[in-house]
Amino acid sequence: MGAALLADDTRERRCIVTGEVLPDAQLVRFVVDPEGSVIPDIAAKLPGRGLWVKADGASLALAVRKNAFARAAGASVSVTSDLGERTERQLIQRMLSDLGLACRSGQVVFGYENVVRAFGAKAPPLLLLEASDGSPDGRRKILSAARTRDVEPAILDCFASRELSLALGRENVVHAAVKSGRLAERLIVDAGRLSGLKRIPQDAAIVKSDRHERDE
C-alpha cells in the first residue's frame, strides 16, 4: 500500500508528540470539542486549534499517555481510551465513502481483465484495490502485468471483498482500480494513515513509551 505524498501543495505541521515537522498527509488532526473532549478530525475541517499527531500507533498512544493534548491545547482536556479506535473508524468510513464516490463518478475499473487492460492506457490507474481475502496469485499476476508496462500502482488491501462490494455497489469485488485523480490520491494518503495507526499494537506502544519515559 503506497503512502507517498502526492500533492505538491501539501502543508507541513508539527507533531505534538515527536516534534517532527511533517507533511499533513502523514499526520492526523485532532481538535477539542465544546465539551472539552479531544476528537479526531480526519478531514481537517473542524473549527478550533488543530492538534496534529504523527499517524502511527505509537505516537498516538504516547500522546494520550503523556497528556500531550492538554499541553498543546494549553488547557485541561478529556481524552477517552478509545481515541485510537475512533480515529481508525473515521478513516475507514471516509475511505469507504470515497470508494463509493469514485465508483459513482466512473473512476473505478472492475475485474481482472479490465484492470490489466487499464494499466496499458496512457493514463493508467493510480490505485489498485485488492480484497484482503482475495487470491494472492491473482494479485501477483495483476502487479506483474502493471510492471511490464512500467506502472507501479499503490495497493489498497485493507478491506475484504464483502466490504469493497458494499462500498462500490457491486457483487464479489476482488480486483478493481481507481483512476488517477484527487479521490485516488486521498485514498492513498488515508490508507497510509490507517496502516500507520494499526502498525504497532497498543501494548507494544505502551512498552515503548515506558522505556522512553525512563530514558528522559
C-alpha positions as CSV (number, residue, x, y, z in Angstrom):
1,M,0.0,0.0,0.0
2,G,1.5,3.3,-1.1
3,A,1.5,6.2,1.3
4,A,3.7,8.5,-0.9
5,L,2.9,12.2,-0.8
6,L,1.1,13.0,-4.0
7,A,0.1,16.7,-3.7
8,D,2.7,19.4,-4.4
9,D,0.9,21.9,-2.3
10,T,0.7,19.9,0.9
11,R,1.3,21.9,4.1
12,E,3.6,20.9,6.9
13,R,2.6,20.6,10.6
14,R,4.5,19.8,13.8
15,C,3.6,16.6,15.7
16,I,2.7,17.5,19.3
17,V,4.4,14.2,20.4
18,T,7.6,13.8,18.4
19,G,8.2,17.5,17.5
20,E,8.7,16.4,13.9
21,V,7.6,18.8,11.1
22,L,5.9,16.6,8.6
23,P,3.5,16.9,5.6
24,D,0.0,16.9,6.9
25,A,-0.7,13.8,4.8
26,Q,1.5,12.0,7.4
27,L,-0.4,13.3,10.4
28,V,-3.8,13.2,11.9
29,R,-5.6,16.3,13.1
30,F,-7.4,16.4,16.4
31,V,-9.4,19.2,18.0
32,V,-11.1,19.9,21.3
33,D,-14.9,20.0,21.1
34,P,-17.1,22.4,23.0
35,E,-17.3,19.9,25.9
36,G,-13.6,19.8,26.2
37,S,-13.1,16.4,24.7
38,V,-10.4,15.6,22.2
39,I,-11.9,14.2,18.9
40,P,-10.3,13.2,15.6
41,D,-10.8,15.5,12.6
42,I,-9.8,13.3,9.7
43,A,-10.9,15.8,7.1
44,A,-9.1,18.6,8.9
45,K,-12.1,20.9,8.6
46,L,-13.5,21.3,12.1
47,P,-13.2,24.7,13.8
48,G,-10.7,25.1,16.6
49,R,-6.9,24.8,17.0
50,G,-5.5,21.8,15.3
51,L,-3.6,19.3,17.4
52,W,-1.5,17.2,15.0
53,V,-0.2,13.8,15.7
54,K,2.0,11.6,13.5
55,A,-0.1,8.9,12.0
56,D,1.3,5.9,13.8
57,G,0.0,3.8,16.7
58,A,3.0,4.5,19.0
59,S,2.7,8.3,18.6
60,L,-1.0,8.4,19.3
61,A,-0.6,6.1,22.3
62,L,2.2,8.3,23.7
63,A,0.1,11.4,23.1
64,V,-2.6,10.0,25.3
65,R,-0.3,8.6,27.9
66,K,1.8,11.7,28.3
67,N,-1.1,14.2,28.3
68,A,0.3,15.8,25.1
69,F,-3.1,17.1,24.0
70,A,-3.6,19.1,27.1
71,R,-0.1,20.7,26.9
72,A,-0.6,21.5,23.2
73,A,-4.1,23.0,23.8
74,G,-2.9,24.9,26.9
75,A,-6.0,23.7,28.8
76,S,-7.4,20.7,30.6
77,V,-9.0,18.3,28.1
78,S,-10.7,14.9,28.2
79,V,-9.2,12.1,26.2
80,T,-11.1,8.8,26.0
81,S,-9.3,5.4,26.0
82,D,-10.8,4.5,22.6
83,L,-9.4,7.6,20.8
84,G,-7.3,5.4,18.6
85,E,-10.2,3.1,17.7
86,R,-12.4,6.1,16.9
87,T,-9.7,7.6,14.7
88,E,-9.4,4.4,12.7
89,R,-13.1,4.1,12.3
90,Q,-13.3,7.6,10.9
91,L,-10.5,6.9,8.5
92,I,-12.3,3.7,7.4
93,Q,-15.6,5.4,7.0
94,R,-14.1,8.2,4.8
95,M,-12.2,5.7,2.7
96,L,-15.3,3.6,2.0
97,S,-17.3,6.8,1.3
98,D,-14.6,7.9,-1.2
99,L,-14.7,4.5,-2.9
100,G,-18.4,4.8,-3.4
101,L,-18.0,8.4,-4.7
102,A,-15.2,7.2,-7.1
103,C,-17.5,4.4,-8.4
104,R,-20.5,6.7,-8.9
105,S,-18.3,9.2,-10.9
106,G,-17.0,6.5,-13.2
107,Q,-13.5,6.4,-11.8
108,V,-13.3,2.7,-10.9
109,V,-12.4,-0.2,-13.2
110,F,-13.7,-3.6,-12.2
111,G,-12.5,-7.1,-12.8
112,Y,-9.1,-8.8,-13.5
113,E,-9.1,-8.4,-17.3
114,N,-10.3,-4.8,-17.3
115,V,-7.8,-3.8,-14.6
116,V,-4.9,-5.4,-16.5
117,R,-6.1,-3.6,-19.7
118,A,-6.4,-0.3,-17.9
119,F,-2.7,-0.4,-16.8
120,G,-1.8,-0.3,-20.5
121,A,-3.7,3.0,-21.1
122,K,-2.0,6.4,-21.5
123,A,-3.3,7.4,-18.0
124,P,-3.1,4.2,-16.0
125,P,-4.9,3.8,-12.7
126,L,-3.1,5.2,-9.7
127,L,-4.6,2.8,-7.1
128,L,-5.1,-0.9,-7.2
129,L,-7.9,-2.3,-5.0
130,E,-7.3,-5.9,-3.8
131,A,-9.7,-7.7,-1.5
132,S,-7.8,-8.8,1.6
133,D,-9.4,-12.3,1.3
134,G,-8.7,-12.5,-2.5
135,S,-6.3,-14.8,-4.3
136,P,-2.6,-13.9,-3.8
137,D,-2.0,-15.4,-7.2
138,G,-4.4,-13.0,-8.9
139,R,-2.8,-10.0,-7.2
140,R,0.7,-11.2,-8.3
141,K,-0.5,-11.5,-11.9
142,I,-2.1,-8.0,-12.0
143,L,1.0,-6.4,-10.5
144,S,3.2,-8.3,-12.9
145,A,1.1,-7.0,-15.8
146,A,1.3,-3.4,-14.5
147,R,5.1,-3.6,-14.0
148,T,5.6,-4.9,-17.6
149,R,4.0,-1.6,-18.6
150,D,6.3,0.4,-16.2
151,V,3.4,1.1,-13.8
152,E,3.8,0.7,-10.1
153,P,0.3,1.3,-8.6
154,A,-0.3,1.9,-4.9
155,I,-2.2,-1.0,-3.4
156,L,-5.2,-0.7,-1.0
157,D,-5.8,-4.2,0.5
158,C,-7.3,-3.5,3.9
159,F,-10.9,-4.3,3.0
160,A,-12.4,-7.7,2.5
161,S,-14.4,-8.5,-0.7
162,R,-17.7,-8.0,1.2
163,E,-16.7,-4.5,2.3
164,L,-15.5,-3.5,-1.1
165,S,-18.6,-4.8,-2.7
166,L,-20.9,-2.9,-0.3
167,A,-18.9,0.3,-0.8
168,L,-18.8,0.0,-4.6
169,G,-22.3,-1.3,-5.1
170,R,-21.1,-4.4,-7.0
171,E,-21.1,-8.1,-6.1
172,N,-18.0,-10.1,-5.4
173,V,-15.4,-7.4,-5.9
174,V,-11.9,-8.8,-5.6
175,H,-9.8,-6.8,-8.1
176,A,-10.5,-3.2,-9.1
177,A,-8.6,0.0,-9.7
178,V,-9.2,3.7,-9.2
179,K,-8.2,6.1,-12.0
180,S,-5.7,8.9,-11.3
181,G,-7.3,11.9,-9.6
182,R,-7.9,13.6,-6.3
183,L,-10.0,10.7,-4.9
184,A,-7.3,8.2,-5.6
185,E,-4.7,10.4,-4.0
186,R,-6.8,10.9,-0.9
187,L,-7.5,7.2,-0.6
188,I,-3.7,6.5,-0.8
189,V,-3.0,9.1,1.9
190,D,-5.7,7.8,4.2
191,A,-4.6,4.2,3.6
192,G,-1.1,5.1,4.7
193,R,-2.5,6.8,7.8
194,L,-4.6,3.8,8.6
195,S,-1.7,1.4,8.1
196,G,0.4,3.5,10.4
197,L,-2.2,3.6,13.2
198,K,-2.6,-0.2,13.0
199,R,1.2,-0.9,12.7
200,I,2.1,-1.0,16.4
201,P,-0.2,-2.9,18.9
202,Q,-1.3,-0.8,21.8
203,D,0.6,-2.9,24.4
204,A,3.8,-2.6,22.3
205,A,3.3,1.2,22.1
206,I,2.9,1.4,25.9
207,V,6.0,-0.6,26.5
208,K,7.8,1.7,24.1
209,S,6.5,4.8,25.9
210,D,7.5,3.4,29.3
211,R,11.1,2.9,28.0
212,H,11.0,6.4,26.6
213,E,10.0,7.9,29.9
214,R,12.7,6.1,31.8
215,D,15.3,7.4,29.3
216,E,14.3,11.0,29.8
